[in-house]
Amino acid sequence: MPIDVEQDNRPGWWMKRLFFQLTDPRWRRRLWKLHNYYARSPPLPEGAEAAREAFEA
């Protein structure tokens, strides 16, 4: 029996919706950025390359 993905708020519909969200490149970049903040590895501020060590500290 196939999974119904057309009927709103059914498990198959949610699976399809989440699949398309997770495969969207913009959404994945945002999730990756949030993950990096959570893992205490946020992006470094833009600036001079000579100051990289100070920013990392």
Beta strands, then each sheet from edge to edge (+ up, - down):
end
